[in-house]
Amino acid sequence: MSLAFIPSPSTGELHLGPLPLRGYSLLLILGIAAAIWLGTRRWVARGGEKSTVSDIALWAIPFGIIGARLYHVITTSGPYFGDGGDPVKALYIWEGGISIWGAVAGGAVGAWIGCRRKGVDLAAFADAVAPGIALGQAIGRWGNWFNQELYGRATTLPWGLEIDAEHRPEGMQDVATYHPTFLYESLWNLGVVALLIWADRRFRLDRGRAFALYAAAYTAGRFWIEYLRVDESHEILGLRLNDWTSLLVFAAAVTYLAVMRRRPAPDRAATDSGSLRGREAVDSGRMGS
């Protein structure tokens, strides 16, 4: 048996004094906080009000969590509604089982509601928060490490992840180390954060193009990472369902980028309660009227 470079935690809980806190939930909270922090910095740099991102997050977060859980339960229904399943456990979000696809879809609905209430352009908001979403994902993925879930195929590589016997795939109790797909995705998402910040500064991405670049970059990595995973998943023509989702989202994002590249940019960008001056004013630090 090879030694795993990455040992799994002995427990999925952390204790803050007498208060138990599940590692999965803690990483989810930290990821959300990081996303709001970075999104707020970028929104303010564009001349927006500091409270806007957190105000809209009050709508986006609950919708995102509900969407994330619904997608997981619908696409992995066996443990909840299959033979011997427990429907009540569909509510046990702290045990893991949320999907980024459902989170983005549900969060987009919540963000749309929040933006309408604040008088904010949804595309401008999405461009500002896109790197924060990727940063939040990079942090949140470590929750899978605490739960010893969503790892990849068996490996003898020195950075293999050691999985306890009770969490190993059926029939592989004698195989201890697996690809740490949570780590691969976390590192990939950090690269997406850097890409988005660089591309936005270099090309002044607007009209939803920064968010589209996020979607394209994330799904490019998610495709090969998903292909490594060994957890239960529906398959279509030999590919996991999430691989097909990645392909469709990637194609849509690239198409959007190509179409918007050919359209002239407007002179003004709608933000808090009206319009601010163009990106030139933002770059020079002047606030719009």
VOPAGU-2260 file (C-alpha; in pm, 1 decimal, decimal comma):
REM VOPAGU-2260
SITE   aa  ch    i         X         Y         Z
SITE  MET   A    0       0,0       0,0       0,0
SITE  SER   A    1     140,9     338,5     -97,3
SITE  LEU   A    2     136,7     621,1     149,4
SITE  ALA   A    3    -107,1     896,1      53,4
SITE  PHE   A    4      47,8    1237,2      29,8
SITE  ILE   A    5    -294,0    1374,8     127,9
SITE  PRO   A    6    -450,6    1200,4     428,9
SITE  SER   A    7    -824,2    1232,0     479,2
SITE  PRO   A    8    -949,1    1400,7     799,1
SITE  SER   A    9   -1022,4    1159,8    1081,8
SITE  THR   A   10   -1359,2    1328,9    1131,5
SITE  GLY   A   11   -1591,6    1546,4     929,9
SITE  GLU   A   12   -1658,7    1773,3    1229,6
SITE  LEU   A   13   -1467,1    2059,8    1382,3
SITE  HIS   A   14   -1531,3    2172,6    1739,0
SITE  LEU   A   15   -1535,3    2538,8    1834,5
SITE  GLY   A   16   -1535,1    2483,9    2209,0
SITE  PRO   A   17   -1854,8    2291,3    2286,3
SITE  LEU   A   18   -2004,0    2378,0    1945,4
SITE  PRO   A   19   -1967,5    2108,9    1675,5
SITE  LEU   A   20   -1939,6    2235,3    1318,9
SITE  ARG   A   21   -1928,2    2012,1    1014,4
SITE  GLY   A   22   -1625,4    2078,7     796,0
SITE  TYR   A   23   -1842,1    2065,2     482,6
SITE  SER   A   24   -2070,8    2340,4     611,0
SITE  LEU   A   25   -1777,1    2551,5     730,1
SITE  LEU   A   26   -1608,2    2543,0     388,0
SITE  LEU   A   27   -1938,0    2627,4     220,7
SITE  ILE   A   28   -1976,6    2933,2     445,4
SITE  LEU   A   29   -1615,5    3041,1     389,1
SITE  GLY   A   30   -1659,0    3004,6      12,5
SITE  ILE   A   31   -1969,6    3222,8      13,6
SITE  ALA   A   32   -1793,8    3485,4     228,2
SITE  ALA   A   33   -1494,4    3491,3      -8,7
SITE  ALA   A   34   -1720,8    3525,8    -312,6
SITE  ILE   A   35   -1901,9    3822,8    -157,4
SITE  TRP   A   36   -1572,9    3984,8     -51,8
SITE  LEU   A   37   -1413,4    3967,8    -397,4
SITE  GLY   A   38   -1737,2    4053,8    -573,5
SITE  THR   A   39   -1779,1    4362,5    -355,0
SITE  ARG   A   40   -1422,6    4480,6    -427,0
SITE  ARG   A   41   -1479,4    4450,3    -801,0
SITE  TRP   A   42   -1821,6    4613,3    -788,1
SITE  VAL   A   43   -1692,0    4910,5    -591,1
SITE  ALA   A   44   -1399,3    4944,5    -835,0
SITE  ARG   A   45   -1659,8    4986,7   -1107,0
SITE  GLY   A   46   -1823,2    5269,9    -916,9
SITE  GLY   A   47   -2099,2    5072,9    -746,5
SITE  GLU   A   48   -2223,8    5097,4    -390,4
SITE  LYS   A   49   -2044,6    4875,8    -138,7
SITE  SER   A   50   -2364,9    4718,9      -4,3
SITE  THR   A   51   -2499,4    4609,2    -342,9
SITE  VAL   A   52   -2331,2    4267,4    -367,4
SITE  SER   A   53   -2423,0    4161,6     -14,8
SITE  ASP   A   54   -2780,7    4286,5     -64,3
SITE  ILE   A   55   -2823,9    4085,5    -382,9
SITE  ALA   A   56   -2649,6    3787,9    -219,9
SITE  LEU   A   57   -2937,5    3772,1      29,1
SITE  TRP   A   58   -3147,8    3658,9    -266,9
SITE  ALA   A   59   -2886,3    3467,9    -464,1
SITE  ILE   A   60   -2752,9    3249,9    -180,8
SITE  PRO   A   61   -3076,8    3079,2     -67,7
SITE  PHE   A   62   -3191,0    3030,8    -427,5
SITE  GLY   A   63   -2847,2    2893,2    -511,6
SITE  ILE   A   64   -2846,6    2645,4    -223,1
SITE  ILE   A   65   -3196,3    2524,2    -308,3
SITE  GLY   A   66   -3103,6    2488,9    -675,1
SITE  ALA   A   67   -2780,7    2308,0    -589,9
SITE  ARG   A   68   -2958,2    2056,4    -371,6
SITE  LEU   A   69   -3246,0    2002,7    -614,0
SITE  TYR   A   70   -3009,8    1927,4    -902,0
SITE  HIS   A   71   -2821,3    1675,9    -690,1
SITE  VAL   A   72   -3134,2    1502,1    -562,0
SITE  ILE   A   73   -3290,9    1485,1    -909,6
SITE  THR   A   74   -2977,3    1351,4   -1080,4
SITE  THR   A   75   -2875,7    1122,3    -791,2
SITE  SER   A   76   -3214,7    1013,2    -665,3
SITE  GLY   A   77   -3125,4     656,2    -561,2
SITE  PRO   A   78   -3015,5     728,6    -200,3
SITE  TYR   A   79   -3335,6     924,8    -141,3
SITE  PHE   A   80   -3613,0     770,0    -351,2
SITE  GLY   A   81   -3467,9     438,9    -470,3
SITE  ASP   A   82   -3491,5      99,5    -305,4
SITE  GLY   A   83   -3399,1     141,9      60,6
SITE  GLY   A   84   -3363,2     516,3      15,9
SITE  ASP   A   85   -3465,6     773,9     275,2
SITE  PRO   A   86   -3651,4    1076,7     129,2
SITE  VAL   A   87   -3594,3    1277,5     448,3
SITE  LYS   A   88   -3219,1    1271,8     382,9
SITE  ALA   A   89   -3278,8    1484,0      74,2
SITE  LEU   A   90   -3287,4    1769,7     325,1
SITE  TYR   A   91   -2953,9    1678,1     488,8
SITE  ILE   A   92   -2742,4    1923,7     293,2
SITE  TRP   A   93   -2468,6    1920,2     558,5
SITE  GLU   A   94   -2388,6    1560,8     460,9
SITE  GLY   A   95   -2281,6    1677,7     117,6
SITE  GLY   A   96   -2451,2    1655,9    -217,7
SITE  ILE   A   97   -2484,8    1994,8    -384,4
SITE  SER   A   98   -2424,2    2073,7    -748,9
SITE  ILE   A   99   -2255,9    2377,8    -897,0
SITE  TRP   A  100   -2492,3    2357,9   -1194,9
SITE  GLY   A  101   -2796,5    2390,9    -972,8
SITE  ALA   A  102   -2621,3    2651,1    -759,1
SITE  VAL   A  103   -2547,6    2876,6   -1057,7
SITE  ALA   A  104   -2896,1    2831,4   -1206,1
SITE  GLY   A  105   -3072,5    2892,3    -875,4
SITE  GLY   A  106   -2833,0    3170,3    -779,5
SITE  ALA   A  107   -2896,2    3340,2   -1115,3
SITE  VAL   A  108   -3269,0    3346,8   -1044,1
SITE  GLY   A  109   -3205,3    3496,3    -700,3
SITE  ALA   A  110   -2956,3    3746,7    -843,0
SITE  TRP   A  111   -3208,8    3850,3   -1108,7
SITE  ILE   A  112   -3465,7    3921,1    -837,9
SITE  GLY   A  113   -3211,6    4110,2    -628,6
SITE  CYS   A  114   -3088,5    4312,7    -925,0
SITE  ARG   A  115   -3442,2    4414,3   -1019,5
SITE  ARG   A  116   -3507,6    4527,9    -664,1
SITE  LYS   A  117   -3184,6    4728,6    -656,2
SITE  GLY   A  118   -3216,7    4870,6   -1007,3
SITE  VAL   A  119   -2892,7    4700,6   -1114,7
SITE  ASP   A  120   -2806,7    4559,8   -1456,8
SITE  LEU   A  121   -2779,2    4179,4   -1419,8
SITE  ALA   A  122   -2503,6    4140,6   -1679,8
SITE  ALA   A  123   -2288,0    4408,8   -1514,0
SITE  PHE   A  124   -2340,8    4242,7   -1176,6
SITE  ALA   A  125   -2254,1    3897,8   -1316,0
SITE  ASP   A  126   -1930,2    4031,2   -1466,2
SITE  ALA   A  127   -1828,8    4183,0   -1132,7
SITE  VAL   A  128   -1893,8    3870,7    -924,6
SITE  ALA   A  129   -1769,2    3604,2   -1169,8
SITE  PRO   A  130   -1415,0    3575,0   -1022,4
SITE  GLY   A  131   -1566,6    3563,9    -673,0
SITE  ILE   A  132   -1784,9    3269,8    -771,4
SITE  ALA   A  133   -1477,9    3079,2    -889,6
SITE  LEU   A  134   -1294,1    3168,3    -567,4
SITE  GLY   A  135   -1588,5    3047,6    -359,8
SITE  GLN   A  136   -1588,9    2719,4    -551,3
SITE  ALA   A  137   -1214,8    2677,0    -493,7
SITE  ILE   A  138   -1270,8    2701,9    -118,2
SITE  GLY   A  139   -1597,3    2509,4    -105,0
SITE  ARG   A  140   -1453,5    2206,3    -283,8
SITE  TRP   A  141   -1245,9    2129,1      25,3
SITE  GLY   A  142   -1570,6    2031,7     194,1
SITE  ASN   A  143   -1558,2    1711,0     -12,9
SITE  TRP   A  144   -1224,5    1634,2     152,7
SITE  PHE   A  145   -1389,4    1639,5     495,3
SITE  ASN   A  146   -1668,7    1409,9     374,6
SITE  GLN   A  147   -1432,6    1177,0     182,7
SITE  GLU   A  148   -1653,9    1197,7    -124,6
SITE  LEU   A  149   -1640,6    1275,2    -497,4
SITE  TYR   A  150   -1283,6    1151,0    -538,4
SITE  GLY   A  151   -1140,6    1002,6    -855,4
SITE  ARG   A  152   -1009,2     670,8    -973,9
SITE  ALA   A  153    -755,3     467,3    -783,8
SITE  THR   A  154    -397,5     591,2    -820,8
SITE  THR   A  155     -49,5     522,2    -689,8
SITE  LEU   A  156      71,9     874,9    -761,5
SITE  PRO   A  157     248,4    1039,6    -465,3
SITE  TRP   A  158     -33,3    1295,1    -425,0
SITE  GLY   A  159    -299,1    1026,6    -402,2
SITE  LEU   A  160    -574,6    1079,1    -146,9
SITE  GLU   A  161    -614,7     816,6     123,0
SITE  ILE   A  162    -978,1     715,9     170,2
SITE  ASP   A  163   -1101,4     524,5     474,1
SITE  ALA   A  164   -1234,5     175,4     400,1
SITE  GLU   A  165   -1597,2     265,6     478,3
SITE  HIS   A  166   -1590,5     541,8     215,3
SITE  ARG   A  167   -1427,6     341,1     -64,9
SITE  PRO   A  168   -1616,7     216,2    -372,6
SITE  GLU   A  169   -1783,9    -121,3    -345,9
SITE  GLY   A  170   -1540,7    -400,0    -421,7
SITE  MET   A  171   -1235,4    -177,0    -371,1
SITE  GLN   A  172   -1193,5    -198,7       6,5
SITE  ASP   A  173    -831,1    -306,5     -42,1
SITE  VAL   A  174    -743,8       2,1    -251,5
SITE  ALA   A  175    -651,6     296,1     -30,4
SITE  THR   A  176    -547,8     586,6    -254,9
SITE  TYR   A  177    -746,6     776,7    -519,9
SITE  HIS   A  178    -716,7    1088,7    -733,3
SITE  PRO   A  179    -797,0    1397,4    -516,8
SITE  THR   A  180   -1041,4    1548,9    -763,7
SITE  PHE   A  181   -1150,8    1804,1    -502,7
SITE  LEU   A  182    -793,7    1938,4    -507,6
SITE  TYR   A  183    -770,8    1936,2    -886,7
SITE  GLU   A  184   -1090,9    2139,2    -912,7
SITE  SER   A  185    -988,2    2376,2    -635,3
SITE  LEU   A  186    -657,1    2453,8    -807,7
SITE  TRP   A  187    -827,5    2483,9   -1146,2
SITE  ASN   A  188   -1075,2    2734,2   -1002,4
SITE  LEU   A  189    -793,0    2945,6    -861,1
SITE  GLY   A  190    -651,5    2952,3   -1211,8
SITE  VAL   A  191    -992,6    3064,2   -1340,0
SITE  VAL   A  192    -990,0    3350,0   -1086,7
SITE  ALA   A  193    -650,3    3466,9   -1215,1
SITE  LEU   A  194    -761,4    3431,4   -1577,9
SITE  LEU   A  195   -1076,4    3637,0   -1525,6
SITE  ILE   A  196    -899,7    3919,2   -1343,3
SITE  TRP   A  197    -626,1    3935,4   -1607,0
SITE  ALA   A  198    -866,3    3914,2   -1904,3
SITE  ASP   A  199   -1098,4    4176,5   -1757,7
SITE  ARG   A  200    -810,3    4420,4   -1715,2
SITE  ARG   A  201    -669,0    4341,7   -2059,3
SITE  PHE   A  202    -989,0    4332,2   -2265,7
SITE  ARG   A  203   -1239,5    4524,7   -2049,9
SITE  LEU   A  204   -1497,8    4247,8   -2048,3
SITE  ASP   A  205   -1854,2    4371,0   -2010,2
SITE  ARG   A  206   -2213,6    4283,5   -2110,0
SITE  GLY   A  207   -2184,0    3944,5   -1942,4
SITE  ARG   A  208   -1861,6    3848,5   -2117,5
SITE  ALA   A  209   -1661,9    3805,1   -1795,1
SITE  PHE   A  210   -1928,0    3567,2   -1665,6
SITE  ALA   A  211   -1931,0    3380,5   -1997,1
SITE  LEU   A  212   -1552,5    3343,1   -1978,8
SITE  TYR   A  213   -1591,4    3206,8   -1626,5
SITE  ALA   A  214   -1845,0    2951,5   -1751,6
SITE  ALA   A  215   -1622,7    2843,9   -2041,5
SITE  ALA   A  216   -1305,2    2819,6   -1832,6
SITE  TYR   A  217   -1469,7    2636,5   -1545,1
SITE  THR   A  218   -1643,8    2379,0   -1763,3
SITE  ALA   A  219   -1322,7    2309,8   -1958,0
SITE  GLY   A  220   -1163,1    2195,9   -1634,3
SITE  ARG   A  221   -1473,0    2033,2   -1492,9
SITE  PHE   A  222   -1497,9    1806,7   -1799,2
SITE  TRP   A  223   -1169,8    1623,9   -1743,0
SITE  ILE   A  224   -1199,6    1630,8   -1364,3
SITE  GLU   A  225   -1550,1    1484,6   -1382,0
SITE  TYR   A  226   -1419,7    1212,6   -1612,9
SITE  LEU   A  227   -1185,5    1095,8   -1335,0
SITE  ARG   A  228   -1456,9    1057,4   -1071,9
SITE  VAL   A  229   -1592,6     718,8    -966,1
SITE  ASP   A  230   -1902,2     817,7    -767,2
SITE  GLU   A  231   -2243,3     707,2    -893,2
SITE  SER   A  232   -2368,5     906,6   -1190,2
SITE  HIS   A  233   -2607,5     872,0   -1482,5
SITE  GLU   A  234   -2427,8     808,0   -1810,1
SITE  ILE   A  235   -2531,8     898,1   -2164,5
SITE  LEU   A  236   -2336,8     749,2   -2456,2
SITE  GLY   A  237   -2053,4     658,9   -2222,4
SITE  LEU   A  238   -2017,2    1003,9   -2067,8
SITE  ARG   A  239   -2126,9    1109,6   -1721,9
SITE  LEU   A  240   -2423,7    1346,9   -1704,7
SITE  ASN   A  241   -2208,2    1628,0   -1567,6
SITE  ASP   A  242   -1969,3    1588,3   -1860,7
SITE  TRP   A  243   -2256,8    1648,9   -2099,5
SITE  THR   A  244   -2362,9    1948,2   -1892,9
SITE  SER   A  245   -2006,7    2082,9   -1910,6
SITE  LEU   A  246   -2001,6    2044,1   -2289,4
SITE  LEU   A  247   -2335,7    2222,1   -2333,3
SITE  VAL   A  248   -2246,4    2509,4   -2099,2
SITE  PHE   A  249   -1902,9    2546,3   -2259,8
SITE  ALA   A  250   -2055,9    2563,1   -2608,9
SITE  ALA   A  251   -2315,3    2819,4   -2496,4
SITE  ALA   A  252   -2051,9    3034,6   -2322,8
SITE  VAL   A  253   -1813,2    3033,8   -2618,7
SITE  THR   A  254   -2098,9    3115,8   -2857,4
SITE  TYR   A  255   -2202,5    3406,8   -2637,0
SITE  LEU   A  256   -1846,4    3539,8   -2627,8
SITE  ALA   A  257   -1818,3    3518,6   -3007,1
SITE  VAL   A  258   -2151,5    3693,5   -3064,3
SITE  MET   A  259   -2088,9    3972,8   -2812,7
SITE  ARG   A  260   -1738,4    4033,3   -2950,7
SITE  ARG   A  261   -1892,6    4144,2   -3279,5
SITE  ARG   A  262   -2135,7    4386,9   -3116,9
SITE  PRO   A  263   -2022,9    4739,6   -3029,4
SITE  ALA   A  264   -2006,6    4816,1   -2658,1
SITE  PRO   A  265   -2254,2    5073,4   -2518,8
SITE  ASP   A  266   -2123,8    5404,3   -2387,5
SITE  ARG   A  267   -2271,2    5351,2   -2043,6
SITE  ALA   A  268   -2311,9    5060,3   -1800,1
SITE  ALA   A  269   -2617,4    5043,0   -1576,5
SITE  THR   A  270   -2535,1    4988,8   -1210,1
SITE  ASP   A  271   -2680,2    5112,7    -881,0
SITE  SER   A  272   -3004,7    5303,9    -926,4
SITE  GLY   A  273   -2914,9    5422,9   -1276,0
SITE  SER   A  274   -2602,4    5463,6   -1486,2
SITE  LEU   A  275   -2238,0    5531,6   -1417,0
SITE  ARG   A  276   -1992,9    5668,7   -1664,3
SITE  GLY   A  277   -1818,8    5430,7   -1903,4
SITE  ARG   A  278   -1527,9    5208,2   -1816,0
SITE  GLU   A  279   -1285,9    5491,6   -1886,0
SITE  ALA   A  280   -1429,6    5679,3   -1589,7
SITE  VAL   A  281   -1404,6    5369,6   -1373,2
SITE  ASP   A  282   -1043,3    5312,7   -1471,7
SITE  SER   A  283    -954,4    5672,6   -1380,5
SITE  GLY   A  284   -1136,5    5641,8   -1048,3
SITE  ARG   A  285   -1407,7    5900,2   -1125,9
SITE  MET   A  286   -1761,7    5823,7   -1011,0
SITE  GLY   A  287   -2051,2    5864,2   -1251,5
SITE  SER   A  288   -2351,5    6077,6   -1182,4
